[in-house]
Amino acid sequence: MPSDFPSAARLHRPSEYTAALKGRRVARGALFVVSSPRNTAASPARLGLVVPKRYAPLAVTRNAIKRVIREAFRMRRATLPEGDLVFRLVNRPQLASLTQLKRQVRAEADQLLDRIVRC
């Protein structure tokens, strides 16, 4: 599978996000909770992101977090189980430089995706 991030690999509709957020919690870390709908359709892994202003007030921070998670997902998409995954930021990241924040988010995203692959 090519390592790109096509439109088919993303959640687009609010109903898709709602189903995943009301579904089961697949993994939890210090910053993120990963949810998946209870009834999974036989489709390739798709990604949704919820990064609220409440926890990341600066747009630059929110966008950096989203870019890092998308890249981690893109690199592991072929090994992930079928279905939708929604990463939701649930805690405010520690005050740090943008580079440190990206490292922290990438480490946690990789850890959560590893847990999802093992299950």
N, C-alpha and C positions, 0 to 999 in steps of 0.2 A: 504494500500500500504506500502510495507517495506520502511524503511528510508535509503536505500542505494543510490548510485549514479552510476547506470549502464551505459554502453556505449550508450545505447539507449536514455539516458537523456542528451546527449551532442551533440553539433554541430561538424561535422567533416570536411566537404568540404568547400572550399573557396566560392563556389556558394551559400551555405547556409548562410554564413556570409554576403556576398554581398547583398542577397535578404533582409536580416533583416536590414542591415545598410541603404539601400536605401528605406526601408519601413517607417512606421510611428514611431514617437517618443512616447513611451508609458509613460515614467516618466523621470523626470530630478531632480538631486540633486546637491549639491555643488561640488561633485567629479565625479559623473557618469551620463551618459545618457543611458537609457534603450530603445532599439529599437526592433521592431517586424516587420516581413514582412506584406505587405498589405493583401495578400491573405493567410489566415491561413489554413493550412491543419488540418484535424481532427486527430491530434496526441497528445500524452501527452506532457506536457511542457518540452522543451529542453533548455539547457543553452549554451551560447557562451560567451567568455570573450576576450576583447581587452584591454590590459594594455601595452601601448607603452613605450619604453625606454625614450622617450622625457619627459614624466611626472614622471616616476619612474625609474631613472637611475640605481639603484642598483638591481641586480637580486634577492637579498634577499627580497627587498621591493615588487617587482612585484609578486614573488611567494607567499608571505604572503597575499597580496591583493587577489590573485586568490583563495587561500585556504579558506579565510574567506567568500568570496562570494559564493563559491561552497557549503560550509557548510550551509549558510543561505538559499540557494536555495534548498538544499537537505531536510532541515527540513520543508519547505513549499511546496514542489513539489506537494503533493496531493491536496492542496487547490488552486493552480494556474490555470488559464484558459489554455485551449489547445493552442499549438503553440510554436514558437521559441522566445526566449528572448536573446538579446545580451547586456551585460553590457560593456560600453566603458568608460574608464577613460578619462576625458576631462580637468581636472585641476590637477596641481601638489599638492599633499598633503602637509600640513604644516610640518615643521621640528619637529619631535617628536620621542620619543622612539618607538620601534617596537610594544610594548604592547599598547601604546596609539594609534598608527596608526591602529592596529587591532580593537580596540574598536570603533574608528571613522568610519572605513569602515563597521563594522558590524551594527552599529546604522543606517548608511545611507542605507545599503542594506536592512535591515528590513523595514525601512520607505518606500523605493521604492517598495518593494514587497507588502507591505500593500496597497499602492496606486493601484497597478496592480490588486490585488484581488478585491478591491472595485469597480473598473471600469467594 
